[in-house]
Amino acid sequence: MGSEKQLVSGDARAGDWIEADVPGGGPSRRGQISEVLGSGNHRHYRVRWDEAHESIFYPADGARIIRSERSDAP
C-alpha cells in the first residue's frame, strides 16, 4: 500500500480505505469502503472493517480516508 495518499472525505470512493482512531488511544481501525452513501457534506460510507464486519461509517475527527490505486474511477 505504499502508493496510497490521504484525501478529504468528499473525494472518497468505493475501494478507498478508512483509518479511524479509537477513543482511549488504542490501535486505529482500518476498513475498505464498499459503497458511498449520501451526497455533498452528508457523505457516509459502507465499510468492510479488518475485524471482519461491515457497518455504516460517518466521518468525524480522527478519521483518515486513503485513496487506493485499485479504486474504481469516479
CHARMM-style PDB file with segment names, atoms N, HN, CA, C and O in Angstrom:
ATOM      1  N   MET     1       0.816  -1.199   0.000  1.00  0.00      PROA
ATOM      2  CA  MET     1       0.000   0.000   0.000  1.00  0.00      PROA
ATOM      3  C   MET     1       0.854   1.254   0.000  1.00  0.00      PROA
ATOM      4  O   MET     1       0.391   2.301   0.452  1.00  0.00      PROA
ATOM      5  N   GLY     2       2.041   1.190  -0.473  1.00  0.00      PROA
ATOM      6  HN  GLY     2       2.417   0.339  -0.841  1.00  0.00      PROA
ATOM      7  CA  GLY     2       2.943   2.307  -0.455  1.00  0.00      PROA
ATOM      8  C   GLY     2       2.556   3.451  -1.358  1.00  0.00      PROA
ATOM      9  O   GLY     2       3.078   4.554  -1.191  1.00  0.00      PROA
ATOM     10  N   SER     3       1.654   3.239  -2.319  1.00  0.00      PROA
ATOM     11  HN  SER     3       1.230   2.343  -2.454  1.00  0.00      PROA
ATOM     12  CA  SER     3       1.297   4.319  -3.225  1.00  0.00      PROA
ATOM     13  C   SER     3      -0.070   4.913  -2.900  1.00  0.00      PROA
ATOM     14  O   SER     3      -0.716   5.490  -3.775  1.00  0.00      PROA
ATOM     15  N   GLU     4      -0.515   4.779  -1.657  1.00  0.00      PROA
ATOM     16  HN  GLU     4       0.010   4.311  -0.946  1.00  0.00      PROA
ATOM     17  CA  GLU     4      -1.759   5.408  -1.232  1.00  0.00      PROA
ATOM     18  C   GLU     4      -1.490   6.848  -0.862  1.00  0.00      PROA
ATOM     19  O   GLU     4      -0.362   7.206  -0.523  1.00  0.00      PROA
ATOM     20  N   LYS     5      -2.544   7.697  -0.924  1.00  0.00      PROA
ATOM     21  HN  LYS     5      -3.460   7.406  -1.199  1.00  0.00      PROA
ATOM     22  CA  LYS     5      -2.403   9.066  -0.456  1.00  0.00      PROA
ATOM     23  C   LYS     5      -3.639   9.456   0.336  1.00  0.00      PROA
ATOM     24  O   LYS     5      -4.738   8.969   0.070  1.00  0.00      PROA
ATOM     25  N   GLN     6      -3.456  10.330   1.300  1.00  0.00      PROA
ATOM     26  HN  GLN     6      -2.563  10.726   1.516  1.00  0.00      PROA
ATOM     27  CA  GLN     6      -4.556  10.766   2.146  1.00  0.00      PROA
ATOM     28  C   GLN     6      -5.448  11.739   1.383  1.00  0.00      PROA
ATOM     29  O   GLN     6      -4.957  12.545   0.594  1.00  0.00      PROA
ATOM     30  N   LEU     7      -6.752  11.666   1.616  1.00  0.00      PROA
ATOM     31  HN  LEU     7      -7.151  11.011   2.258  1.00  0.00      PROA
ATOM     32  CA  LEU     7      -7.729  12.517   0.934  1.00  0.00      PROA
ATOM     33  C   LEU     7      -8.677  13.162   1.918  1.00  0.00      PROA
ATOM     34  O   LEU     7      -8.751  12.756   3.078  1.00  0.00      PROA
ATOM     35  N   VAL     8      -9.400  14.162   1.459  1.00  0.00      PROA
ATOM     36  HN  VAL     8      -9.339  14.491   0.516  1.00  0.00      PROA
ATOM     37  CA  VAL     8     -10.519  14.681   2.233  1.00  0.00      PROA
ATOM     38  C   VAL     8     -11.707  13.764   1.997  1.00  0.00      PROA
ATOM     39  O   VAL     8     -11.752  13.069   0.983  1.00  0.00      PROA
ATOM     40  N   SER     9     -12.674  13.747   2.913  1.00  0.00      PROA
ATOM     41  HN  SER     9     -12.638  14.312   3.737  1.00  0.00      PROA
ATOM     42  CA  SER     9     -13.752  12.770   2.842  1.00  0.00      PROA
ATOM     43  C   SER     9     -14.611  12.908   1.595  1.00  0.00      PROA
ATOM     44  O   SER     9     -15.130  11.902   1.113  1.00  0.00      PROA
ATOM     45  N   GLY    10     -14.782  14.095   1.056  1.00  0.00      PROA
ATOM     46  HN  GLY    10     -14.361  14.913   1.447  1.00  0.00      PROA
ATOM     47  CA  GLY    10     -15.634  14.275  -0.112  1.00  0.00      PROA
ATOM     48  C   GLY    10     -15.088  13.618  -1.358  1.00  0.00      PROA
ATOM     49  O   GLY    10     -15.827  13.433  -2.326  1.00  0.00      PROA
ATOM     50  N   ASP    11     -13.809  13.258  -1.365  1.00  0.00      PROA
ATOM     51  HN  ASP    11     -13.209  13.408  -0.580  1.00  0.00      PROA
ATOM     52  CA  ASP    11     -13.200  12.635  -2.529  1.00  0.00      PROA
ATOM     53  C   ASP    11     -13.182  11.113  -2.435  1.00  0.00      PROA
ATOM     54  O   ASP    11     -12.689  10.458  -3.353  1.00  0.00      PROA
ATOM     55  N   ALA    12     -13.687  10.544  -1.387  1.00  0.00      PROA
ATOM     56  HN  ALA    12     -14.087  11.076  -0.641  1.00  0.00      PROA
ATOM     57  CA  ALA    12     -13.611   9.097  -1.199  1.00  0.00      PROA
ATOM     58  C   ALA    12     -14.524   8.386  -2.181  1.00  0.00      PROA
ATOM     59  O   ALA    12     -15.554   8.914  -2.601  1.00  0.00      PROA
ATOM     60  N   ARG    13     -14.113   7.162  -2.540  1.00  0.00      PROA
ATOM     61  HN  ARG    13     -13.276   6.733  -2.199  1.00  0.00      PROA
ATOM     62  CA  ARG    13     -14.924   6.349  -3.442  1.00  0.00      PROA
ATOM     63  C   ARG    13     -14.746   4.885  -3.069  1.00  0.00      PROA
ATOM     64  O   ARG    13     -13.841   4.535  -2.311  1.00  0.00      PROA
ATOM     65  N   ALA    14     -15.606   4.038  -3.599  1.00  0.00      PROA
ATOM     66  HN  ALA    14     -16.341   4.321  -4.214  1.00  0.00      PROA
ATOM     67  CA  ALA    14     -15.525   2.614  -3.309  1.00  0.00      PROA
ATOM     68  C   ALA    14     -14.125   2.111  -3.645  1.00  0.00      PROA
ATOM     69  O   ALA    14     -13.574   2.441  -4.695  1.00  0.00      PROA
ATOM     70  N   GLY    15     -13.558   1.316  -2.751  1.00  0.00      PROA
ATOM     71  HN  GLY    15     -14.006   1.048  -1.898  1.00  0.00      PROA
ATOM     72  CA  GLY    15     -12.211   0.795  -2.921  1.00  0.00      PROA
ATOM     73  C   GLY    15     -11.182   1.542  -2.102  1.00  0.00      PROA
ATOM     74  O   GLY    15     -10.108   1.005  -1.828  1.00  0.00      PROA
ATOM     75  N   ASP    16     -11.486   2.789  -1.696  1.00  0.00      PROA
ATOM     76  HN  ASP    16     -12.358   3.225  -1.919  1.00  0.00      PROA
ATOM     77  CA  ASP    16     -10.584   3.546  -0.831  1.00  0.00      PROA
ATOM     78  C   ASP    16     -10.638   2.963   0.577  1.00  0.00      PROA
ATOM     79  O   ASP    16     -11.506   2.150   0.894  1.00  0.00      PROA
ATOM     80  N   TRP    17      -9.709   3.386   1.407  1.00  0.00      PROA
ATOM     81  HN  TRP    17      -9.003   4.047   1.150  1.00  0.00      PROA
ATOM     82  CA  TRP    17      -9.586   2.882   2.776  1.00  0.00      PROA
ATOM     83  C   TRP    17      -9.889   3.979   3.786  1.00  0.00      PROA
ATOM     84  O   TRP    17      -9.661   5.160   3.524  1.00  0.00      PROA
ATOM     85  N   ILE    18     -10.402   3.577   4.939  1.00  0.00      PROA
ATOM     86  HN  ILE    18     -10.587   2.618   5.151  1.00  0.00      PROA
ATOM     87  CA  ILE    18     -10.618   4.480   6.074  1.00  0.00      PROA
ATOM     88  C   ILE    18      -9.777   3.970   7.234  1.00  0.00      PROA
ATOM     89  O   ILE    18      -9.762   2.774   7.525  1.00  0.00      PROA
ATOM     90  N   GLU    19      -9.077   4.890   7.894  1.00  0.00      PROA
ATOM     91  HN  GLU    19      -9.089   5.862   7.657  1.00  0.00      PROA
ATOM     92  CA  GLU    19      -8.427   4.601   9.168  1.00  0.00      PROA
ATOM     93  C   GLU    19      -9.080   5.505  10.195  1.00  0.00      PROA
ATOM     94  O   GLU    19      -9.163   6.718  10.001  1.00  0.00      PROA
ATOM     95  N   ALA    20      -9.542   4.919  11.284  1.00  0.00      PROA
ATOM     96  HN  ALA    20      -9.475   3.934  11.441  1.00  0.00      PROA
ATOM     97  CA  ALA    20     -10.240   5.684  12.315  1.00  0.00      PROA
ATOM     98  C   ALA    20      -9.555   5.464  13.656  1.00  0.00      PROA
ATOM     99  O   ALA    20      -9.340   4.328  14.079  1.00  0.00      PROA
ATOM    100  N   ASP    21      -9.211   6.575  14.324  1.00  0.00      PROA
ATOM    101  HN  ASP    21      -9.385   7.497  13.981  1.00  0.00      PROA
ATOM    102  CA  ASP    21      -8.633   6.489  15.663  1.00  0.00      PROA
ATOM    103  C   ASP    21      -9.665   5.929  16.631  1.00  0.00      PROA
ATOM    104  O   ASP    21     -10.864   6.171  16.493  1.00  0.00      PROA
ATOM    105  N   VAL    22      -9.183   5.186  17.597  1.00  0.00      PROA
ATOM    106  HN  VAL    22      -8.209   4.990  17.709  1.00  0.00      PROA
ATOM    107  CA  VAL    22     -10.042   4.579  18.614  1.00  0.00      PROA
ATOM    108  C   VAL    22      -9.963   5.429  19.873  1.00  0.00      PROA
ATOM    109  O   VAL    22      -8.865   5.762  20.318  1.00  0.00      PROA
ATOM    110  N   PRO    23     -11.120   5.792  20.467  1.00  0.00      PROA
ATOM    111  CA  PRO    23     -11.078   6.554  21.719  1.00  0.00      PROA
ATOM    112  C   PRO    23     -10.271   5.807  22.776  1.00  0.00      PROA
ATOM    113  O   PRO    23     -10.379   4.587  22.900  1.00  0.00      PROA
ATOM    114  N   GLY    24      -9.475   6.532  23.526  1.00  0.00      PROA
ATOM    115  HN  GLY    24      -9.387   7.523  23.425  1.00  0.00      PROA
ATOM    116  CA  GLY    24      -8.651   5.932  24.564  1.00  0.00      PROA
ATOM    117  C   GLY    24      -7.263   5.546  24.081  1.00  0.00      PROA
ATOM    118  O   GLY    24      -6.455   5.030  24.854  1.00  0.00      PROA
ATOM    119  N   GLY    25      -6.981   5.795  22.800  1.00  0.00      PROA
ATOM    120  HN  GLY    25      -7.638   6.214  22.173  1.00  0.00      PROA
ATOM    121  CA  GLY    25      -5.632   5.600  22.292  1.00  0.00      PROA
ATOM    122  C   GLY    25      -5.278   4.206  21.837  1.00  0.00      PROA
ATOM    123  O   GLY    25      -4.095   3.908  21.676  1.00  0.00      PROA
ATOM    124  N   GLY    26      -6.244   3.340  21.623  1.00  0.00      PROA
ATOM    125  HN  GLY    26      -7.205   3.583  21.754  1.00  0.00      PROA
ATOM    126  CA  GLY    26      -5.934   2.009  21.111  1.00  0.00      PROA
ATOM    127  C   GLY    26      -5.493   2.075  19.657  1.00  0.00      PROA
ATOM    128  O   GLY    26      -5.425   3.159  19.079  1.00  0.00      PROA
ATOM    129  N   PRO    27      -5.196   0.930  19.064  1.00  0.00      PROA
ATOM    130  CA  PRO    27      -4.780   0.918  17.667  1.00  0.00      PROA
ATOM    131  C   PRO    27      -5.929   1.376  16.755  1.00  0.00      PROA
ATOM    132  O   PRO    27      -7.099   1.115  17.035  1.00  0.00      PROA
ATOM    133  N   SER    28      -5.578   2.053  15.675  1.00  0.00      PROA
ATOM    134  HN  SER    28      -4.628   2.265  15.448  1.00  0.00      PROA
ATOM    135  CA  SER    28      -6.576   2.535  14.729  1.00  0.00      PROA
ATOM    136  C   SER    28      -7.294   1.368  14.075  1.00  0.00      PROA
ATOM    137  O   SER    28      -6.726   0.293  13.886  1.00  0.00      PROA
ATOM    138  N   ARG    29      -8.566   1.604  13.730  1.00  0.00      PROA
ATOM    139  HN  ARG    29      -9.028   2.477  13.883  1.00  0.00      PROA
ATOM    140  CA  ARG    29      -9.333   0.633  12.949  1.00  0.00      PROA
ATOM    141  C   ARG    29      -9.097   0.948  11.480  1.00  0.00      PROA
ATOM    142  O   ARG    29      -8.892   2.108  11.121  1.00  0.00      PROA
ATOM    143  N   ARG    30      -9.125  -0.064  10.630  1.00  0.00      PROA
ATOM    144  HN  ARG    30      -9.292  -1.006  10.921  1.00  0.00      PROA
ATOM    145  CA  ARG    30      -8.933   0.140   9.202  1.00  0.00      PROA
ATOM    146  C   ARG    30      -9.984  -0.677   8.455  1.00  0.00      PROA
ATOM    147  O   ARG    30     -10.257  -1.824   8.808  1.00  0.00      PROA
ATOM    148  N   GLY    31     -10.565  -0.081   7.430  1.00  0.00      PROA
ATOM    149  HN  GLY    31     -10.344   0.851   7.144  1.00  0.00      PROA
ATOM    150  CA  GLY    31     -11.544  -0.798   6.627  1.00  0.00      PROA
ATOM    151  C   GLY    31     -11.611  -0.223   5.224  1.00  0.00      PROA
ATOM    152  O   GLY    31     -11.156   0.892   4.967  1.00  0.00      PROA
ATOM    153  N   GLN    32     -12.185  -1.004   4.323  1.00  0.00      PROA
ATOM    154  HN  GLN    32     -12.555  -1.910   4.531  1.00  0.00      PROA
ATOM    155  CA  GLN    32     -12.294  -0.590   2.932  1.00  0.00      PROA
ATOM    156  C   GLN    32     -13.721  -0.157   2.628  1.00  0.00      PROA
ATOM    157  O   GLN    32     -14.681  -0.824   3.012  1.00  0.00      PROA
ATOM    158  N   ILE    33     -13.845   0.978   1.925  1.00  0.00      PROA
ATOM    159  HN  ILE    33     -13.065   1.519   1.612  1.00  0.00      PROA
ATOM    160  CA  ILE    33     -15.154   1.500   1.543  1.00  0.00      PROA
ATOM    161  C   ILE    33     -15.731   0.620   0.447  1.00  0.00      PROA
ATOM    162  O   ILE    33     -15.106   0.427  -0.596  1.00  0.00      PROA
ATOM    163  N   SER    34     -16.923   0.085   0.684  1.00  0.00      PROA
ATOM    164  HN  SER    34     -17.431   0.241   1.531  1.00  0.00      PROA
ATOM    165  CA  SER    34     -17.585  -0.723  -0.336  1.00  0.00      PROA
ATOM    166  C   SER    34     -18.675   0.056  -1.054  1.00  0.00      PROA
ATOM    167  O   SER    34     -19.088  -0.317  -2.152  1.00  0.00      PROA
ATOM    168  N   GLU    35     -19.151   1.155  -0.428  1.00  0.00      PROA
ATOM    169  HN  GLU    35     -18.815   1.458   0.465  1.00  0.00      PROA
ATOM    170  CA  GLU    35     -20.212   1.961  -1.050  1.00  0.00      PROA
ATOM    171  C   GLU    35     -20.198   3.366  -0.458  1.00  0.00      PROA
ATOM    172  O   GLU    35     -20.036   3.533   0.751  1.00  0.00      PROA
ATOM    173  N   VAL    36     -20.369   4.377  -1.314  1.00  0.00      PROA
ATOM    174  HN  VAL    36     -20.500   4.241  -2.296  1.00  0.00      PROA
ATOM    175  CA  VAL    36     -20.501   5.762  -0.862  1.00  0.00      PROA
ATOM    176  C   VAL    36     -21.996   6.059  -0.769  1.00  0.00      PROA
ATOM    177  O   VAL    36     -22.740   5.834  -1.724  1.00  0.00      PROA
ATOM    178  N   LEU    37     -22.429   6.562   0.377  1.00  0.00      PROA
ATOM    179  HN  LEU    37     -21.824   6.745   1.152  1.00  0.00      PROA
ATOM    180  CA  LEU    37     -23.836   6.876   0.627  1.00  0.00      PROA
ATOM    181  C   LEU    37     -23.973   8.370   0.857  1.00  0.00      PROA
ATOM    182  O   LEU    37     -22.996   9.021   1.226  1.00  0.00      PROA
ATOM    183  N   GLY    38     -25.152   8.930   0.650  1.00  0.00      PROA
ATOM    184  HN  GLY    38     -25.945   8.401   0.349  1.00  0.00      PROA
ATOM    185  CA  GLY    38     -25.375  10.353   0.861  1.00  0.00      PROA
ATOM    186  C   GLY    38     -24.712  11.169  -0.236  1.00  0.00      PROA
ATOM    187  O   GLY    38     -24.210  10.624  -1.219  1.00  0.00      PROA
ATOM    188  N   SER    39     -24.719  12.486  -0.053  1.00  0.00      PROA
ATOM    189  HN  SER    39     -25.126  12.929   0.745  1.00  0.00      PROA
ATOM    190  CA  SER    39     -24.101  13.375  -1.045  1.00  0.00      PROA
ATOM    191  C   SER    39     -23.674  14.669  -0.382  1.00  0.00      PROA
ATOM    192  O   SER    39     -24.050  14.953   0.755  1.00  0.00      PROA
ATOM    193  N   GLY    40     -22.878  15.457  -1.109  1.00  0.00      PROA
ATOM    194  HN  GLY    40     -22.573  15.227  -2.032  1.00  0.00      PROA
ATOM    195  CA  GLY    40     -22.422  16.747  -0.607  1.00  0.00      PROA
ATOM    196  C   GLY    40     -21.699  16.612   0.716  1.00  0.00      PROA
ATOM    197  O   GLY    40     -20.806  15.778   0.868  1.00  0.00      PROA
ATOM    198  N   ASN    41     -22.097  17.449   1.684  1.00  0.00      PROA
ATOM    199  HN  ASN    41     -22.822  18.126   1.560  1.00  0.00      PROA
ATOM    200  CA  ASN    41     -21.478  17.431   3.018  1.00  0.00      PROA
ATOM    201  C   ASN    41     -22.037  16.341   3.919  1.00  0.00      PROA
ATOM    202  O   ASN    41     -21.676  16.270   5.093  1.00  0.00      PROA
ATOM    203  N   HSD    42     -22.912  15.490   3.391  1.00  0.00      PROA
ATOM    204  HN  HSD    42     -23.205  15.548   2.437  1.00  0.00      PROA
ATOM    205  CA  HSD    42     -23.550  14.445   4.205  1.00  0.00      PROA
ATOM    206  C   HSD    42     -23.150  13.053   3.740  1.00  0.00      PROA
ATOM    207  O   HSD    42     -23.910  12.097   3.894  1.00  0.00      PROA
ATOM    208  N   ARG    43     -21.954  12.943   3.168  1.00  0.00      PROA
ATOM    209  HN  ARG    43     -21.337  13.720   3.043  1.00  0.00      PROA
ATOM    210  CA  ARG    43     -21.494  11.632   2.708  1.00  0.00      PROA
ATOM    211  C   ARG    43     -21.150  10.746   3.894  1.00  0.00      PROA
ATOM    212  O   ARG    43     -20.610  11.196   4.904  1.00  0.00      PROA
ATOM    213  N   HSD    44     -21.476   9.501   3.737  1.00  0.00      PROA
ATOM    214  HN  HSD    44     -21.915   9.136   2.916  1.00  0.00      PROA
ATOM    215  CA  HSD    44     -21.076   8.475   4.686  1.00  0.00      PROA
ATOM    216  C   HSD    44     -20.839   7.207   3.868  1.00  0.00      PROA
ATOM    217  O   HSD    44     -21.088   7.184   2.663  1.00  0.00      PROA
ATOM    218  N   TYR    45     -20.362   6.169   4.520  1.00  0.00      PROA
ATOM    219  HN  TYR    45     -20.160   6.188   5.499  1.00  0.00      PROA
ATOM    220  CA  TYR    45     -19.809   5.051   3.767  1.00  0.00      PROA
ATOM    221  C   TYR    45     -20.185   3.711   4.377  1.00  0.00      PROA
ATOM    222  O   TYR    45     -20.270   3.568   5.597  1.00  0.00      PROA
ATOM    223  N   ARG    46     -20.407   2.732   3.509  1.00  0.00      PROA
ATOM    224  HN  ARG    46     -20.338   2.848   2.519  1.00  0.00      PROA
ATOM    225  CA  ARG    46     -20.499   1.345   3.956  1.00  0.00      PROA
ATOM    226  C   ARG    46     -19.061   0.826   3.933  1.00  0.00      PROA
ATOM    227  O   ARG    46     -18.387   0.893   2.904  1.00  0.00      PROA
ATOM    228  N   VAL    47     -18.596   0.310   5.071  1.00  0.00      PROA
ATOM    229  HN  VAL    47     -19.143   0.255   5.906  1.00  0.00      PROA
ATOM    230  CA  VAL    47     -17.190  -0.074   5.223  1.00  0.00      PROA
ATOM    231  C   VAL    47     -17.089  -1.523   5.685  1.00  0.00      PROA
ATOM    232  O   VAL    47     -17.800  -1.950   6.594  1.00  0.00      PROA
ATOM    233  N   ARG    48     -16.190  -2.276   5.041  1.00  0.00      PROA
ATOM    234  HN  ARG    48     -15.613  -1.929   4.302  1.00  0.00      PROA
ATOM    235  CA  ARG    48     -15.821  -3.622   5.494  1.00  0.00      PROA
ATOM    236  C   ARG    48     -14.552  -3.479   6.329  1.00  0.00      PROA
ATOM    237  O   ARG    48     -13.472  -3.226   5.795  1.00  0.00      PROA
ATOM    238  N   TRP    49     -14.692  -3.641   7.634  1.00  0.00      PROA
ATOM    239  HN  TRP    49     -15.569  -3.846   8.068  1.00  0.00      PROA
ATOM    240  CA  TRP    49     -13.577  -3.446   8.565  1.00  0.00      PROA
ATOM    241  C   TRP    49     -12.681  -4.669   8.610  1.00  0.00      PROA
ATOM    242  O   TRP    49     -13.111  -5.786   8.322  1.00  0.00      PROA
ATOM    243  N   ASP    50     -11.421  -4.437   8.979  1.00  0.00      PROA
ATOM    244  HN  ASP    50     -11.071  -3.530   9.213  1.00  0.00      PROA
ATOM    245  CA  ASP    50     -10.463  -5.528   9.119  1.00  0.00      PROA
ATOM    246  C   ASP    50     -10.896  -6.536  10.183  1.00  0.00      PROA
ATOM    247  O   ASP    50     -10.464  -7.688  10.153  1.00  0.00      PROA
ATOM    248  N   GLU    51     -11.737  -6.118  11.114  1.00  0.00      PROA
ATOM    249  HN  GLU    51     -12.088  -5.182  11.139  1.00  0.00      PROA
ATOM    250  CA  GLU    51     -12.208  -7.027  12.166  1.00  0.00      PROA
ATOM    251  C   GLU    51     -13.286  -7.972  11.654  1.00  0.00      PROA
ATOM    252  O   GLU    51     -13.929  -8.662  12.445  1.00  0.00      PROA
ATOM    253  N   ALA    52     -13.496  -8.011  10.318  1.00  0.00      PROA
ATOM    254  HN  ALA    52     -12.974  -7.450   9.675  1.00  0.00      PROA
ATOM    255  CA  ALA    52     -14.415  -8.960   9.673  1.00  0.00      PROA
ATOM    256  C   ALA    52     -15.887  -8.634   9.912  1.00  0.00      PROA
ATOM    257  O   ALA    52     -16.704  -9.544  10.054  1.00  0.00      PROA
ATOM    258  N   HSD    53     -16.230  -7.361   9.959  1.00  0.00      PROA
ATOM    259  HN  HSD    53     -15.566  -6.622   9.845  1.00  0.00      PROA
ATOM    260  CA  HSD    53     -17.637  -6.984   9.969  1.00  0.00      PROA
ATOM    261  C   HSD    53     -17.816  -5.746   9.096  1.00  0.00      PROA
ATOM    262  O   HSD    53     -16.844  -5.113   8.684  1.00  0.00      PROA
ATOM    263  N   GLU    54     -19.066  -5.416   8.826  1.00  0.00      PROA
ATOM    264  HN  GLU    54     -19.856  -5.930   9.161  1.00  0.00      PROA
ATOM    265  CA  GLU    54     -19.395  -4.283   7.969  1.00  0.00      PROA
ATOM    266  C   GLU    54     -20.321  -3.334   8.724  1.00  0.00      PROA
ATOM    267  O   GLU    54     -21.173  -3.767   9.500  1.00  0.00      PROA
ATOM    268  N   SER    55     -20.141  -2.022   8.484  1.00  0.00      PROA
ATOM    269  HN  SER    55     -19.449  -1.670   7.853  1.00  0.00      PROA
ATOM    270  CA  SER    55     -21.011  -1.041   9.130  1.00  0.00      PROA
ATOM    271  C   SER    55     -21.094   0.218   8.274  1.00  0.00      PROA
ATOM    272  O   SER    55     -20.348   0.381   7.308  1.00  0.00      PROA
ATOM    273  N   ILE    56     -22.014   1.103   8.646  1.00  0.00      PROA
ATOM    274  HN  ILE    56     -22.620   0.971   9.431  1.00  0.00      PROA
ATOM    275  CA  ILE    56     -22.113   2.417   8.030  1.00  0.00      PROA
ATOM    276  C   ILE    56     -21.244   3.352   8.872  1.00  0.00      PROA
ATOM    277  O   ILE    56     -21.351   3.370  10.098  1.00  0.00      PROA
ATOM    278  N   PHE    57     -20.390   4.124   8.211  1.00  0.00      PROA
ATOM    279  HN  PHE    57     -20.303   4.109   7.215  1.00  0.00      PROA
ATOM    280  CA  PHE    57     -19.432   4.978   8.901  1.00  0.00      PROA
ATOM    281  C   PHE    57     -19.654   6.428   8.509  1.00  0.00      PROA
ATOM    282  O   PHE    57     -19.674   6.759   7.324  1.00  0.00      PROA
ATOM    283  N   TYR    58     -19.820   7.296   9.504  1.00  0.00      PROA
ATOM    284  HN  TYR    58     -19.804   7.028  10.467  1.00  0.00      PROA
ATOM    285  CA  TYR    58     -19.935   8.741   9.310  1.00  0.00      PROA
ATOM    286  C   TYR    58     -18.604   9.362   9.731  1.00  0.00      PROA
ATOM    287  O   TYR    58     -18.254   9.298  10.910  1.00  0.00      PROA
ATOM    288  N   PRO    59     -17.851   9.962   8.801  1.00  0.00      PROA
ATOM    289  CA  PRO    59     -16.537  10.513   9.148  1.00  0.00      PROA
ATOM    290  C   PRO    59     -16.614  11.561  10.255  1.00  0.00      PROA
ATOM    291  O   PRO    59     -17.564  12.341  10.326  1.00  0.00      PROA
ATOM    292  N   ALA    60     -15.613  11.567  11.105  1.00  0.00      PROA
ATOM    293  HN  ALA    60     -14.841  10.934  11.048  1.00  0.00      PROA
ATOM    294  CA  ALA    60     -15.512  12.519  12.211  1.00  0.00      PROA
ATOM    295  C   ALA    60     -14.027  12.775  12.460  1.00  0.00      PROA
ATOM    296  O   ALA    60     -13.169  12.236  11.761  1.00  0.00      PROA
ATOM    297  N   ASP    61     -13.739  13.596  13.455  1.00  0.00      PROA
ATOM    298  HN  ASP    61     -14.436  14.033  14.023  1.00  0.00      PROA
ATOM    299  CA  ASP    61     -12.337  13.844  13.822  1.00  0.00      PROA
ATOM    300  C   ASP    61     -11.647  12.513  14.099  1.00  0.00      PROA
ATOM    301  O   ASP    61     -12.230  11.602  14.688  1.00  0.00      PROA
ATOM    302  N   GLY    62     -10.421  12.422  13.670  1.00  0.00      PROA
ATOM    303  HN  GLY    62      -9.947  13.162  13.192  1.00  0.00      PROA
ATOM    304  CA  GLY    62      -9.660  11.201  13.900  1.00  0.00      PROA
ATOM    305  C   GLY    62      -9.813  10.170  12.798  1.00  0.00      PROA
ATOM    306  O   GLY    62      -9.289   9.062  12.916  1.00  0.00      PROA
ATOM    307  N   ALA    63     -10.529  10.514  11.713  1.00  0.00      PROA
ATOM    308  HN  ALA    63     -10.954  11.413  11.617  1.00  0.00      PROA
ATOM    309  CA  ALA    63     -10.689   9.588  10.595  1.00  0.00      PROA
ATOM    310  C   ALA    63      -9.895  10.094   9.394  1.00  0.00      PROA
ATOM    311  O   ALA    63      -9.883  11.286   9.089  1.00  0.00      PROA
ATOM    312  N   ARG    64      -9.235   9.157   8.727  1.00  0.00      PROA
ATOM    313  HN  ARG    64      -9.245   8.189   8.975  1.00  0.00      PROA
ATOM    314  CA  ARG    64      -8.474   9.487   7.523  1.00  0.00      PROA
ATOM    315  C   ARG    64      -8.966   8.605   6.388  1.00  0.00      PROA
ATOM    316  O   ARG    64      -9.160   7.402   6.566  1.00  0.00      PROA
ATOM    317  N   ILE    65      -9.163   9.199   5.235  1.00  0.00      PROA
ATOM    318  HN  ILE    65      -9.005  10.176   5.091  1.00  0.00      PROA
ATOM    319  CA  ILE    65      -9.549   8.437   4.057  1.00  0.00      PROA
ATOM    320  C   ILE    65      -8.343   8.387   3.130  1.00  0.00      PROA
ATOM    321  O   ILE    65      -7.748   9.416   2.813  1.00  0.00      PROA
ATOM    322  N   ILE    66      -7.995   7.198   2.705  1.00  0.00      PROA
ATOM    323  HN  ILE    66      -8.478   6.362   2.963  1.00  0.00      PROA
ATOM    324  CA  ILE    66      -6.782   6.967   1.935  1.00  0.00      PROA
ATOM    325  C   ILE    66      -7.161   6.363   0.588  1.00  0.00      PROA
ATOM    326  O   ILE    66      -7.837   5.336   0.525  1.00  0.00      PROA
ATOM    327  N   ARG    67      -6.724   6.999  -0.471  1.00  0.00      PROA
ATOM    328  HN  ARG    67      -6.175   7.832  -0.420  1.00  0.00      PROA
ATOM    329  CA  ARG    67      -7.016   6.519  -1.821  1.00  0.00      PROA
ATOM    330  C   ARG    67      -6.197   5.284  -2.117  1.00  0.00      PROA
ATOM    331  O   ARG    67      -4.998   5.238  -1.842  1.00  0.00      PROA
ATOM    332  N   SER    68      -6.840   4.299  -2.673  1.00  0.00      PROA
ATOM    333  HN  SER    68      -7.814   4.337  -2.896  1.00  0.00      PROA
ATOM    334  CA  SER    68      -6.152   3.094  -3.117  1.00  0.00      PROA
ATOM    335  C   SER    68      -6.016   3.173  -4.633  1.00  0.00      PROA
ATOM    336  O   SER    68      -6.956   3.576  -5.319  1.00  0.00      PROA
ATOM    337  N   GLU    69      -4.874   2.799  -5.151  1.00  0.00      PROA
ATOM    338  HN  GLU    69      -4.110   2.472  -4.594  1.00  0.00      PROA
ATOM    339  CA  GLU    69      -4.676   2.816  -6.608  1.00  0.00      PROA
ATOM    340  C   GLU    69      -5.656   1.896  -7.304  1.00  0.00      PROA
ATOM    341  O   GLU    69      -5.955   2.084  -8.483  1.00  0.00      PROA
ATOM    342  N   ARG    70      -6.157   0.908  -6.590  1.00  0.00      PROA
ATOM    343  HN  ARG    70      -5.914   0.756  -5.632  1.00  0.00      PROA
ATOM    344  CA  ARG    70      -7.065  -0.051  -7.200  1.00  0.00      PROA
ATOM    345  C   ARG    70      -8.509   0.428  -7.195  1.00  0.00      PROA
ATOM    346  O   ARG    70      -9.367  -0.282  -7.720  1.00  0.00      PROA
ATOM    347  N   SER    71      -8.832   1.604  -6.625  1.00  0.00      PROA
ATOM    348  HN  SER    71      -8.135   2.180  -6.198  1.00  0.00      PROA
ATOM    349  CA  SER    71     -10.222   2.053  -6.601  1.00  0.00      PROA
ATOM    350  C   SER    71     -10.723   2.297  -8.010  1.00  0.00      PROA
ATOM    351  O   SER    71      -9.945   2.587  -8.919  1.00  0.00      PROA
ATOM    352  N   ASP    72     -12.026   2.177  -8.178  1.00  0.00      PROA
ATOM    353  HN  ASP    72     -12.658   1.942  -7.439  1.00  0.00      PROA
ATOM    354  CA  ASP    72     -12.643   2.442  -9.465  1.00  0.00      PROA
ATOM    355  C   ASP    72     -12.597   3.927  -9.764  1.00  0.00      PROA
ATOM    356  O   ASP    72     -12.572   4.742  -8.842  1.00  0.00      PROA
ATOM    357  N   ALA    73     -12.584   4.290 -11.027  1.00  0.00      PROA
ATOM    358  HN  ALA    73     -12.605   3.628 -11.776  1.00  0.00      PROA
ATOM    359  CA  ALA    73     -12.616   5.705 -11.428  1.00  0.00      PROA
ATOM    360  C   ALA    73     -13.956   6.289 -11.043  1.00  0.00      PROA
ATOM    361  O   ALA    73     -14.958   5.573 -11.031  1.00  0.00      PROA
ATOM    362  N   PRO    74     -14.002   7.596 -10.723  1.00  0.00      PROA
ATOM    363  CA  PRO    74     -15.266   8.205 -10.293  1.00  0.00      PROA
ATOM    364  C   PRO    74     -16.313   8.162 -11.364  1.00  0.00      PROA
ATOM    365  OT1 PRO    74     -17.430   8.636 -11.155  1.00  0.00      PROA
TER     366      PRO     74
END
